[in-house]
Amino acid sequence: MQGQIKIGGLTVPGGVMLGPMAGVTDASFRAVCRMHGCVMAYTEMISAKSVCFGSEHTLRLLDSEIPGVCFDHAGKFLLSAQLFGSDPEIMAEAARILEADPSHRFDMFDINMGCPALKIIKNGEGSALMQNPALAGRIIFSVVNAIKKPVTVKIRKGFSFSCPNAAEVALAAEANGASMVAVHGRTREQQYGGEVDLDIIAAVKAAVKIPVIGNGDVTSPQAAKKMIEQTFCDGVMVSRAAMGNPWIFNQIETFLKNGFIIEPPGREAKLETALLHAGLAVAHKGEHIGTKEMRKLLPWYIKGMRGASGLRARINAAETLDEMKALIDEMA
């Protein structure tokens, strides 16, 4: 794997990205991952229709900054806004709105063609677009020609086992101006279970000239290296494995560069990071919402620790940041 990836006119200073996860990869989650070596991330997937309607809730999901948390943005960390939808004109208009909005700052835009959720595919969106490469191509063309920033696409192996057409869709993406494609090596039928097909990622890489990112079960440095060696992909995307484990970005980058395995963090480091994450969530969304959303994330930090099982129910009942801090202190 090369040390950097070219996406349009942009350079990603590394080959390990944080994938989009609905209800998870908000500004606070991304900030913690960034502190541990993540060089590129995606927002949660955003409805193009909601952007066009000016939904306040939707626009809040696109926040890229947190009060009191400052980073040198240029050249060190790239953020992609991920849109989903099935209407080329609406997708293009949403991208135009966001690109022109000075309150949000994105380096590129991604089109979601991989989400397997029923409520998404029943509207012909997400991974349902894998069934219609022609429509997928029109959507990409519309967005590419509506904005100046690079446009990328996230796809799956295929919608079903009977039609593993990732390479066909990737070729349509490239032909219509996409600057990168990320491939989850499972079909929509598989959701997030079953075996990841590395051969389909390799087939996409062989089919297109734009960068290809491998996704699916990148849970360790060794898994990342295996995916890269077997598929020749340009980089990897970490998703669920980053929950409660932001250290994975540095671990993978270090292993790929020099073969050295960074030891997992100890109990104290995990607890400190959990508290930091909770504090960022509250700073971003306020105590009520921030605390409520951290209820599902804090258990990932303490998973496997002595006393964790008995603490989960109490974390789920916490109403304030101070209550969460007290519970984490009990684990120290």
Residue frames as qw, qx, qy, qz and C-alpha x, y, z in Angstrom:
[[0.000, 0.886, 0.463, 0.000, 0.00, 0.00, 0.00],
 [0.369, 0.523, -0.040, 0.767, 1.22, 3.46, -0.87],
 [0.289, -0.238, -0.517, 0.770, 1.67, 6.01, 1.90],
 [0.238, 0.398, 0.199, -0.864, -0.94, 8.29, 0.39],
 [0.365, 0.459, 0.790, 0.177, -3.99, 8.13, -1.85],
 [0.028, 0.109, -0.236, -0.965, -4.97, 10.62, -4.54],
 [0.202, 0.598, 0.766, -0.120, -8.70, 11.44, -4.65],
 [0.278, 0.916, 0.250, 0.148, -9.27, 13.96, -7.39],
 [0.331, 0.739, -0.255, 0.528, -7.03, 16.87, -6.52],
 [0.562, -0.704, 0.277, -0.335, -6.76, 15.81, -2.88],
 [0.520, 0.338, -0.755, 0.213, -4.16, 13.68, -1.14],
 [0.806, -0.539, -0.068, -0.236, -5.09, 11.41, 1.75],
 [0.103, 0.717, -0.642, 0.252, -1.98, 11.19, 3.97],
 [0.323, -0.230, 0.880, -0.260, -2.42, 7.51, 4.75],
 [0.377, 0.023, -0.776, -0.504, -4.41, 4.48, 3.73],
 [0.203, -0.331, -0.888, 0.248, -6.77, 3.84, 6.66],
 [0.242, -0.313, -0.165, -0.903, -10.16, 5.56, 6.71],
 [0.224, 0.188, 0.758, -0.583, -13.08, 5.65, 9.12],
 [0.072, -0.315, -0.781, -0.534, -16.23, 4.48, 7.38],
 [0.384, -0.275, 0.009, -0.882, -19.69, 6.00, 7.86],
 [0.248, -0.269, -0.918, 0.152, -21.94, 4.48, 10.51],
 [0.321, -0.597, -0.325, -0.660, -25.43, 5.80, 11.14],
 [0.655, -0.706, -0.135, -0.234, -25.85, 6.98, 14.71],
 [0.853, -0.341, -0.011, 0.395, -22.15, 6.52, 15.44],
 [0.623, 0.081, 0.127, 0.767, -19.68, 8.53, 13.36],
 [0.021, -0.964, -0.248, -0.088, -20.66, 12.00, 14.53],
 [0.247, 0.846, -0.285, 0.377, -18.20, 14.84, 15.19],
 [0.519, -0.680, 0.463, -0.234, -17.21, 13.56, 18.65],
 [0.942, -0.020, 0.323, 0.084, -16.55, 10.00, 17.43],
 [0.703, 0.627, -0.009, 0.335, -14.51, 11.30, 14.52],
 [0.053, -0.888, 0.336, -0.309, -12.53, 13.62, 16.80],
 [0.724, -0.499, 0.470, -0.072, -11.47, 10.75, 19.06],
 [0.905, 0.237, 0.274, 0.221, -10.47, 8.62, 16.05],
 [0.435, 0.835, -0.109, 0.317, -8.53, 11.55, 14.64],
 [0.356, -0.817, 0.414, -0.184, -6.57, 11.86, 17.87],
 [0.732, -0.306, 0.607, 0.054, -5.43, 8.27, 17.31],
 [0.329, -0.301, 0.705, 0.551, -4.26, 8.50, 13.74],
 [0.484, 0.589, 0.645, 0.050, -7.37, 8.55, 11.56],
 [0.225, -0.267, 0.292, 0.890, -6.62, 10.73, 8.52],
 [0.307, -0.056, -0.453, -0.835, -9.96, 10.57, 6.73],
 [0.180, 0.271, 0.857, -0.400, -13.55, 10.02, 7.83],
 [0.159, -0.386, -0.630, -0.655, -17.12, 10.18, 6.62],
 [0.415, -0.162, 0.296, -0.845, -20.16, 11.76, 8.20],
 [0.457, 0.248, 0.813, -0.263, -23.13, 9.62, 9.04],
 [0.173, 0.295, 0.712, 0.614, -25.15, 9.06, 5.87],
 [0.150, 0.391, 0.257, -0.871, -27.43, 12.00, 5.13],
 [0.434, 0.584, 0.685, 0.028, -30.71, 12.07, 3.23],
 [0.244, 0.106, 0.346, 0.900, -30.40, 14.29, 0.16],
 [0.191, -0.666, -0.570, -0.441, -34.12, 15.06, 0.36],
 [0.489, -0.741, -0.363, 0.282, -33.76, 16.25, 3.95],
 [0.434, -0.260, 0.108, 0.856, -30.88, 18.53, 2.96],
 [0.060, 0.333, 0.489, 0.804, -33.01, 20.06, 0.22],
 [0.367, -0.722, -0.529, -0.253, -35.89, 20.54, 2.65],
 [0.045, 0.649, -0.326, 0.686, -33.55, 22.27, 5.10],
 [0.800, -0.467, -0.370, -0.068, -34.09, 19.77, 7.91],
 [0.191, -0.832, 0.399, -0.334, -32.42, 21.16, 11.03],
 [0.848, -0.356, 0.388, -0.062, -31.88, 17.67, 12.47],
 [0.890, 0.352, 0.131, 0.258, -30.21, 16.49, 9.27],
 [0.345, 0.817, -0.215, 0.409, -27.94, 19.50, 9.03],
 [0.506, -0.736, 0.388, -0.227, -26.90, 18.95, 12.65],
 [0.955, -0.078, 0.261, 0.121, -25.60, 15.51, 11.66],
 [0.702, 0.588, 0.005, 0.402, -23.20, 17.29, 9.33],
 [0.296, -0.933, 0.203, -0.031, -21.42, 19.26, 12.06],
 [0.810, 0.361, -0.304, 0.347, -17.69, 19.03, 11.58],
 [0.208, 0.482, -0.457, 0.719, -16.52, 21.13, 14.52],
 [0.597, -0.573, -0.547, 0.126, -16.90, 20.83, 18.29],
 [0.149, -0.928, 0.086, -0.332, -16.67, 23.85, 20.60],
 [0.509, -0.748, 0.423, -0.056, -13.27, 23.95, 22.26],
 [0.813, -0.084, 0.507, 0.273, -11.74, 21.28, 20.01],
 [0.340, 0.858, -0.217, -0.319, -9.39, 22.75, 17.44],
 [0.808, -0.040, 0.461, 0.365, -7.36, 20.98, 14.79],
 [0.036, 0.553, -0.459, -0.694, -5.20, 22.13, 11.92],
 [0.777, 0.379, 0.390, -0.318, -7.58, 20.99, 9.19],
 [0.571, 0.729, -0.273, -0.259, -5.66, 21.58, 5.99],
 [0.513, 0.561, -0.650, -0.012, -3.75, 18.61, 4.65],
 [0.045, -0.327, 0.866, -0.376, -3.93, 16.46, 7.78],
 [0.291, 0.258, 0.863, -0.322, -7.50, 15.23, 8.00],
 [0.233, -0.032, -0.536, -0.811, -10.11, 14.90, 5.27],
 [0.366, 0.266, 0.703, -0.549, -13.86, 14.79, 5.85],
 [0.132, -0.109, -0.741, -0.649, -16.40, 13.45, 3.37],
 [0.518, 0.122, 0.352, -0.770, -20.13, 14.14, 3.53],
 [0.074, 0.058, 0.961, 0.262, -22.05, 11.01, 2.61],
 [0.511, 0.173, 0.030, -0.841, -25.39, 11.44, 0.85],
 [0.234, 0.151, 0.953, 0.121, -28.05, 8.88, 0.05],
 [0.493, 0.499, 0.184, -0.689, -30.94, 9.13, -2.36],
 [0.580, 0.199, 0.745, 0.261, -32.19, 7.83, -5.70],
 [0.387, 0.869, 0.308, -0.001, -33.09, 10.99, -7.63],
 [0.665, 0.190, 0.077, 0.719, -30.16, 12.44, -9.62],
 [0.060, 0.711, 0.123, 0.690, -31.48, 16.00, -9.48],
 [0.600, -0.770, -0.063, -0.209, -32.15, 15.93, -5.73],
 [0.857, -0.270, 0.008, 0.438, -28.76, 14.38, -5.04],
 [0.505, 0.387, 0.091, 0.766, -27.07, 17.08, -7.12],
 [0.181, -0.790, -0.115, -0.574, -29.01, 19.87, -5.44],
 [0.758, -0.646, -0.076, 0.049, -28.17, 18.56, -1.95],
 [0.775, -0.063, 0.046, 0.627, -24.47, 18.48, -2.83],
 [0.253, 0.596, 0.135, 0.750, -24.68, 22.04, -4.21],
 [0.446, -0.816, -0.139, -0.340, -26.37, 23.28, -1.04],
 [0.814, -0.528, -0.003, 0.242, -23.75, 21.72, 1.22],
 [0.687, 0.173, 0.090, 0.700, -20.79, 22.83, -0.86],
 [0.109, 0.643, 0.129, 0.747, -22.04, 26.43, -0.75],
 [0.578, -0.765, -0.227, -0.172, -22.84, 26.42, 2.98],
 [0.275, 0.657, -0.492, 0.501, -20.03, 28.14, 4.91],
 [0.599, -0.531, 0.382, -0.462, -21.20, 26.61, 8.21],
 [0.942, -0.087, 0.325, 0.006, -20.16, 23.14, 7.02],
 [0.137, 0.769, -0.575, -0.242, -16.77, 22.18, 5.69],
 [0.917, 0.041, 0.397, 0.001, -16.21, 19.08, 3.61],
 [0.198, -0.548, 0.626, 0.518, -13.33, 18.04, 1.42],
 [0.191, 0.073, -0.832, -0.516, -15.38, 15.70, -0.76],
 [0.700, 0.006, 0.195, -0.687, -18.77, 14.06, -1.14],
 [0.068, -0.124, 0.986, 0.089, -19.62, 10.38, -1.09],
 [0.668, -0.012, -0.261, -0.697, -22.66, 8.65, -2.57],
 [0.454, -0.197, 0.807, -0.321, -24.04, 5.78, -0.51],
 [0.732, 0.206, -0.434, -0.484, -24.82, 2.74, -2.62],
 [0.415, 0.201, -0.867, 0.190, -24.14, 0.21, 0.10],
 [0.364, -0.182, 0.559, -0.722, -26.56, 0.67, 2.99],
 [0.240, -0.101, -0.939, -0.224, -28.52, -2.59, 3.48],
 [0.191, 0.206, 0.641, -0.714, -31.22, -1.21, 5.82],
 [0.203, 0.491, 0.832, 0.160, -34.77, -2.09, 4.75],
 [0.075, 0.845, 0.365, -0.383, -36.10, 1.43, 5.28],
 [0.058, -0.644, 0.394, 0.653, -33.44, 2.69, 2.84],
 [0.142, -0.098, 0.849, 0.499, -33.66, 0.05, 0.12],
 [0.267, 0.565, 0.775, -0.094, -37.47, 0.05, -0.01],
 [0.202, 0.874, 0.111, -0.428, -37.15, 3.58, -1.42],
 [0.787, 0.565, 0.069, 0.238, -34.67, 2.41, -4.05],
 [0.014, 0.913, -0.353, 0.205, -31.76, 4.00, -2.18],
 [0.540, -0.577, 0.611, -0.042, -28.53, 2.69, -0.66],
 [0.328, -0.254, 0.871, 0.264, -27.61, -0.80, -1.84],
 [0.612, 0.537, 0.547, -0.196, -30.81, -1.00, -3.92],
 [0.332, 0.838, -0.229, -0.366, -28.94, 1.13, -6.48],
 [0.291, -0.404, 0.827, 0.262, -26.62, -1.83, -7.10],
 [0.552, 0.355, 0.754, -0.021, -29.56, -3.33, -9.02],
 [0.440, 0.845, 0.301, 0.042, -29.60, -0.42, -11.46],
 [0.616, -0.236, 0.174, 0.731, -26.08, 0.53, -12.63],
 [0.255, 0.534, 0.393, 0.703, -27.51, 2.92, -15.23],
 [0.316, -0.879, -0.255, -0.250, -29.36, 4.95, -12.58],
 [0.701, -0.562, -0.004, 0.438, -26.30, 4.78, -10.33],
 [0.549, 0.117, 0.271, 0.782, -24.26, 6.27, -13.15],
 [0.027, 0.729, 0.351, 0.587, -26.77, 9.09, -13.70],
 [0.527, -0.828, -0.185, 0.049, -26.72, 9.96, -10.01],
 [0.685, -0.362, 0.130, 0.619, -22.92, 10.09, -9.95],
 [0.394, 0.380, 0.356, 0.757, -22.80, 12.17, -13.15],
 [0.164, -0.846, -0.338, -0.379, -25.31, 14.67, -11.74],
 [0.592, -0.773, -0.058, 0.222, -23.45, 15.14, -8.48],
 [0.679, -0.122, 0.229, 0.687, -20.02, 15.33, -10.13],
 [0.281, 0.436, 0.363, 0.774, -21.23, 18.05, -12.49],
 [0.286, -0.857, -0.357, -0.237, -23.04, 20.00, -9.76],
 [0.527, -0.833, 0.103, 0.135, -20.03, 20.66, -7.52],
 [0.350, 0.805, -0.469, 0.098, -16.30, 21.32, -7.66],
 [0.399, -0.548, 0.705, -0.209, -15.16, 18.93, -4.94],
 [0.228, 0.215, -0.926, -0.208, -14.34, 15.25, -5.59],
 [0.802, -0.101, 0.068, -0.585, -17.14, 12.71, -5.54],
 [0.053, 0.281, -0.957, 0.040, -16.64, 9.14, -4.35],
 [0.771, -0.123, -0.297, -0.550, -18.94, 6.13, -4.11],
 [0.277, -0.298, 0.858, -0.314, -19.41, 3.38, -1.54],
 [0.745, 0.102, -0.415, -0.512, -20.80, 0.10, -2.88],
 [0.733, -0.289, 0.579, -0.212, -21.18, -3.56, -1.94],
 [0.335, -0.147, 0.878, 0.309, -20.30, -6.84, -3.60],
 [0.210, -0.223, -0.691, -0.655, -23.80, -6.75, -5.04],
 [0.564, -0.285, 0.096, -0.769, -27.42, -6.64, -3.96],
 [0.925, -0.136, 0.193, -0.296, -27.75, -10.41, -3.93],
 [0.599, -0.356, 0.679, 0.233, -25.58, -13.52, -4.18],
 [0.691, 0.439, 0.551, 0.161, -26.98, -14.09, -7.67],
 [0.427, 0.829, 0.137, 0.334, -25.68, -10.75, -8.93],
 [0.610, -0.577, 0.017, 0.542, -22.20, -9.86, -7.60],
 [0.515, 0.702, 0.276, 0.406, -21.87, -6.81, -9.88],
 [0.393, -0.802, -0.022, 0.449, -19.52, -4.56, -7.91],
 [0.467, -0.184, 0.447, 0.741, -17.07, -4.31, -10.80],
 [0.196, 0.576, 0.607, 0.512, -19.83, -3.24, -13.21],
 [0.206, -0.923, -0.324, 0.011, -21.07, -0.55, -10.83],
 [0.509, -0.613, 0.156, 0.583, -17.51, 0.61, -10.15],
 [0.413, 0.133, 0.527, 0.731, -16.91, 0.99, -13.89],
 [0.015, 0.786, 0.510, 0.350, -20.10, 3.06, -14.14],
 [0.402, -0.852, -0.139, 0.305, -18.88, 5.19, -11.25],
 [0.507, -0.349, 0.336, 0.713, -15.52, 5.78, -12.91],
 [0.309, 0.387, 0.595, 0.632, -17.09, 6.53, -16.29],
 [0.112, -0.842, -0.435, -0.300, -19.35, 9.15, -14.72],
 [0.139, 0.776, -0.199, 0.583, -16.60, 11.01, -12.90],
 [0.764, -0.643, -0.020, -0.044, -16.19, 9.37, -9.50],
 [0.191, 0.798, -0.527, 0.221, -12.72, 9.86, -8.01],
 [0.017, -0.309, 0.903, -0.297, -12.69, 6.79, -5.75],
 [0.769, -0.223, -0.365, -0.475, -14.79, 3.75, -4.94],
 [0.253, -0.360, 0.794, -0.420, -15.01, 1.88, -1.62],
 [0.683, 0.001, -0.619, -0.389, -16.17, -1.75, -1.76],
 [0.584, -0.321, 0.596, -0.448, -17.76, -3.68, 1.09],
 [0.239, 0.280, -0.891, -0.266, -17.09, -7.31, 0.29],
 [0.228, 0.257, 0.895, -0.286, -20.56, -8.53, 1.24],
 [0.094, -0.415, -0.646, -0.634, -23.90, -8.49, -0.55],
 [0.395, -0.355, 0.094, -0.842, -26.95, -6.70, 0.76],
 [0.835, -0.243, -0.415, -0.267, -28.38, -10.14, 1.64],
 [0.695, -0.019, -0.546, 0.468, -25.47, -10.75, 3.98],
 [0.341, -0.924, -0.112, -0.131, -25.91, -7.42, 5.78],
 [0.027, -0.818, 0.530, -0.221, -22.88, -7.46, 8.12],
 [0.770, -0.314, 0.542, -0.120, -22.59, -11.22, 8.63],
 [0.917, 0.341, 0.183, 0.098, -20.94, -14.03, 6.77],
 [0.701, -0.217, 0.270, 0.623, -17.61, -14.04, 5.01],
 [0.165, 0.839, -0.136, -0.500, -16.17, -10.99, 3.28],
 [0.844, 0.396, 0.284, 0.223, -15.33, -11.73, -0.35],
 [0.328, -0.668, 0.308, 0.593, -11.82, -10.43, -1.02],
 [0.467, 0.151, 0.679, 0.546, -11.98, -11.63, -4.62],
 [0.210, 0.825, 0.497, 0.169, -14.72, -9.12, -5.47],
 [0.206, -0.914, 0.076, 0.341, -12.61, -6.26, -4.11],
 [0.470, -0.330, 0.593, 0.564, -9.71, -7.54, -6.24],
 [0.412, 0.487, 0.675, 0.370, -12.02, -7.66, -9.28],
 [0.059, 0.964, 0.252, -0.068, -13.02, -4.03, -8.75],
 [0.357, -0.746, 0.327, 0.457, -9.38, -3.00, -8.37],
 [0.487, -0.048, 0.690, 0.533, -8.51, -4.76, -11.62],
 [0.326, 0.667, 0.635, 0.213, -11.45, -3.15, -13.44],
 [0.048, 0.977, 0.185, 0.096, -10.91, 0.55, -12.67],
 [0.575, 0.395, -0.213, 0.684, -8.07, 3.05, -12.59],
 [0.280, -0.726, 0.129, -0.615, -9.41, 5.22, -9.75],
 [0.006, -0.341, 0.811, -0.476, -8.41, 4.33, -6.17],
 [0.722, -0.293, -0.534, -0.329, -10.23, 1.40, -4.59],
 [0.222, -0.449, 0.620, -0.604, -10.75, 1.08, -0.83],
 [0.511, -0.122, -0.847, -0.081, -11.49, -2.28, 0.74],
 [0.418, -0.334, 0.334, -0.776, -14.12, -2.56, 3.45],
 [0.881, -0.179, -0.249, -0.360, -15.51, -5.33, 5.60],
 [0.922, -0.361, -0.074, 0.118, -14.07, -7.03, 8.70],
 [0.474, 0.544, -0.355, 0.594, -10.96, -4.85, 8.87],
 [0.674, -0.700, -0.163, -0.171, -10.70, -5.58, 12.58],
 [0.725, -0.560, 0.213, 0.340, -6.93, -5.73, 13.09],
 [0.021, 0.755, -0.494, -0.430, -3.62, -4.78, 11.50],
 [0.345, -0.147, 0.892, 0.251, -3.26, -8.33, 10.24],
 [0.465, 0.576, 0.666, -0.086, -6.72, -8.27, 8.63],
 [0.244, 0.889, -0.045, -0.384, -5.88, -4.97, 6.92],
 [0.115, -0.582, 0.705, 0.389, -2.63, -6.35, 5.53],
 [0.438, 0.141, 0.880, 0.116, -4.34, -9.50, 4.29],
 [0.441, 0.754, 0.434, -0.221, -6.98, -7.47, 2.46],
 [0.155, 0.864, -0.290, -0.380, -4.38, -5.24, 0.80],
 [0.230, -0.428, 0.821, 0.299, -2.10, -8.12, -0.20],
 [0.414, 0.238, 0.875, 0.079, -4.91, -10.24, -1.64],
 [0.363, 0.780, 0.502, -0.087, -6.87, -7.50, -3.40],
 [0.484, 0.152, 0.180, 0.843, -4.20, -4.89, -4.23],
 [0.081, -0.896, -0.409, -0.153, -6.62, -2.23, -2.99],
 [0.319, 0.620, -0.166, 0.697, -5.21, 1.24, -2.33],
 [0.117, -0.330, 0.532, -0.771, -6.39, 1.47, 1.27],
 [0.314, -0.335, -0.887, 0.049, -8.81, 0.06, 3.81],
 [0.356, -0.496, -0.051, -0.790, -11.87, 1.35, 5.61],
 [0.216, -0.100, -0.853, 0.464, -12.43, 0.60, 9.29],
 [0.427, -0.479, -0.302, -0.705, -15.99, 0.78, 10.58],
 [0.763, -0.552, -0.204, -0.268, -17.40, -1.23, 13.49],
 [0.822, -0.074, -0.326, 0.460, -13.91, -2.20, 14.70],
 [0.239, 0.403, -0.208, 0.859, -13.32, 1.45, 15.67],
 [0.544, -0.649, -0.195, -0.495, -16.17, 1.45, 18.19],
 [0.737, -0.664, 0.122, -0.031, -14.48, 1.72, 21.58],
 [0.812, -0.190, 0.313, 0.455, -11.17, 1.20, 19.80],
 [0.339, 0.933, -0.047, -0.107, -9.87, 4.37, 18.10],
 [0.410, -0.655, 0.577, 0.264, -6.32, 3.05, 18.54],
 [0.806, 0.232, 0.526, 0.141, -6.85, 0.74, 15.58],
 [0.494, 0.869, 0.006, 0.026, -5.89, 3.49, 13.10],
 [0.075, -0.826, 0.559, -0.014, -2.37, 3.94, 14.46],
 [0.696, -0.244, 0.676, -0.005, -2.04, 0.19, 14.90],
 [0.792, 0.476, 0.376, 0.075, -2.86, -0.54, 11.26],
 [0.365, 0.912, -0.179, 0.061, -0.75, 2.28, 9.81],
 [0.297, -0.731, 0.614, -0.021, 2.25, 1.28, 11.92],
 [0.761, -0.064, 0.645, 0.036, 1.95, -2.40, 11.01],
 [0.723, 0.642, 0.247, 0.066, 1.61, -1.67, 7.29],
 [0.235, 0.927, -0.281, 0.078, 4.63, 0.64, 7.28],
 [0.101, 0.660, -0.715, 0.207, 7.12, -1.29, 9.38],
 [0.695, -0.026, -0.714, -0.074, 5.53, -4.55, 10.51],
 [0.136, 0.114, -0.694, 0.698, 5.48, -3.49, 14.14],
 [0.416, -0.575, -0.662, -0.239, 2.45, -4.32, 16.29],
 [0.122, -0.438, 0.327, -0.829, 1.48, -1.60, 18.77],
 [0.162, -0.193, -0.905, 0.343, 0.26, -3.17, 21.99],
 [0.254, -0.681, -0.567, -0.388, -3.45, -2.62, 22.75],
 [0.122, -0.591, 0.259, -0.754, -4.18, 0.15, 25.27],
 [0.237, -0.081, -0.858, 0.449, -4.46, -0.74, 28.93],
 [0.192, -0.658, -0.723, 0.093, -7.46, -0.35, 31.18],
 [0.203, -0.634, -0.213, 0.715, -6.53, 3.17, 32.27],
 [0.060, -0.194, 0.450, 0.870, -6.09, 4.46, 28.70],
 [0.112, -0.395, -0.812, -0.415, -9.42, 2.99, 27.64],
 [0.223, -0.712, -0.604, 0.281, -11.25, 4.59, 30.55],
 [0.185, -0.521, 0.024, 0.833, -9.59, 7.96, 30.00],
 [0.007, 0.010, -0.611, -0.792, -10.56, 7.89, 26.33],
 [0.146, -0.548, -0.812, -0.140, -14.11, 6.88, 27.17],
 [0.194, -0.728, -0.392, 0.528, -14.43, 9.92, 29.42],
 [0.129, -0.352, 0.314, 0.873, -12.87, 12.16, 26.79],
 [0.038, -0.249, -0.780, -0.573, -15.34, 10.88, 24.21],
 [0.177, -0.681, -0.701, 0.113, -18.27, 11.49, 26.55],
 [0.200, -0.636, -0.138, 0.732, -17.07, 15.02, 27.25],
 [0.061, -0.155, 0.519, 0.838, -16.79, 15.77, 23.53],
 [0.084, -0.443, -0.828, -0.333, -20.27, 14.39, 22.89],
 [0.193, -0.753, -0.527, 0.343, -21.75, 16.67, 25.58],
 [0.184, -0.507, 0.135, 0.831, -19.77, 19.68, 24.31],
 [0.026, 0.027, 0.684, 0.729, -21.13, 19.01, 20.85],
 [0.304, -0.392, -0.716, -0.492, -24.77, 18.15, 21.51],
 [0.451, -0.513, 0.159, -0.713, -25.50, 19.31, 25.03],
 [0.222, -0.308, 0.846, -0.374, -25.75, 17.21, 28.15],
 [0.743, 0.139, 0.428, -0.495, -29.15, 15.62, 27.56],
 [0.838, 0.491, -0.121, -0.203, -28.56, 14.41, 24.00],
 [0.324, 0.653, -0.672, 0.130, -24.82, 13.85, 24.39],
 [0.362, -0.316, 0.792, -0.376, -25.25, 11.67, 27.47],
 [0.824, 0.220, 0.334, -0.402, -28.10, 9.73, 25.90],
 [0.756, 0.577, -0.285, -0.119, -26.08, 8.95, 22.76],
 [0.133, 0.603, -0.755, 0.219, -23.01, 7.92, 24.77],
 [0.746, -0.216, 0.489, -0.397, -25.03, 5.21, 26.49],
 [0.945, 0.300, 0.093, -0.085, -24.56, 2.99, 23.43],
 [0.579, 0.688, -0.362, 0.244, -20.87, 3.86, 22.95],
 [0.279, -0.699, 0.565, -0.337, -19.35, 3.72, 26.43],
 [0.902, -0.182, 0.362, -0.147, -19.97, -0.05, 26.78],
 [0.840, 0.502, -0.133, 0.158, -17.65, -0.61, 23.80],
 [0.162, 0.759, -0.498, 0.387, -14.75, 0.95, 25.71],
 [0.437, -0.473, 0.647, -0.409, -15.22, -1.29, 28.74],
 [0.929, 0.139, -0.181, -0.290, -16.06, -4.48, 26.85],
 [0.830, 0.189, -0.471, 0.231, -14.18, -7.42, 28.34],
 [0.075, 0.497, -0.533, 0.680, -13.13, -5.55, 31.49],
 [0.310, -0.258, -0.843, 0.356, -13.80, -6.96, 34.92],
 [0.031, 0.475, 0.529, -0.702, -17.10, -5.55, 36.18],
 [0.108, 0.098, -0.408, -0.901, -18.26, -4.32, 32.76],
 [0.245, -0.343, -0.835, -0.354, -21.35, -6.52, 32.51],
 [0.265, -0.608, -0.656, 0.359, -22.77, -5.18, 35.77],
 [0.142, -0.448, -0.057, 0.881, -22.13, -1.60, 34.74],
 [0.079, 0.188, 0.643, 0.738, -23.92, -1.59, 31.39],
 [0.177, -0.689, -0.688, -0.143, -27.42, -1.26, 32.81],
 [0.315, -0.737, -0.259, 0.539, -26.34, 1.64, 35.01],
 [0.231, -0.209, 0.371, 0.875, -24.67, 3.38, 32.07],
 [0.014, -0.406, -0.729, -0.551, -27.92, 3.03, 30.16],
 [0.269, -0.788, -0.551, 0.049, -29.71, 4.87, 32.96],
 [0.417, -0.328, -0.091, 0.843, -27.19, 7.73, 33.28],
 [0.193, 0.881, 0.432, 0.020, -28.72, 11.17, 32.73],
 [0.013, -0.983, 0.165, 0.075, -25.69, 13.46, 33.12],
 [0.597, 0.599, -0.466, 0.260, -22.01, 13.55, 32.25],
 [0.221, -0.581, 0.621, -0.478, -21.13, 13.54, 35.95],
 [0.874, -0.123, 0.338, -0.325, -23.09, 10.31, 36.41],
 [0.896, 0.409, -0.159, 0.063, -21.18, 8.72, 33.55],
 [0.262, 0.685, -0.553, 0.396, -17.87, 9.91, 34.98],
 [0.542, -0.458, 0.545, -0.446, -18.74, 8.39, 38.36],
 [0.963, 0.086, 0.178, -0.181, -19.56, 5.06, 36.73],
 [0.731, 0.562, -0.314, 0.226, -16.32, 5.02, 34.74],
 [0.079, -0.688, 0.564, -0.449, -14.39, 5.94, 37.91],
 [0.827, -0.287, 0.366, -0.316, -15.76, 2.78, 39.49],
 [0.948, 0.309, -0.036, 0.071, -13.97, 0.78, 36.81],
 [0.294, 0.801, -0.443, 0.277, -10.59, 2.43, 37.44]]
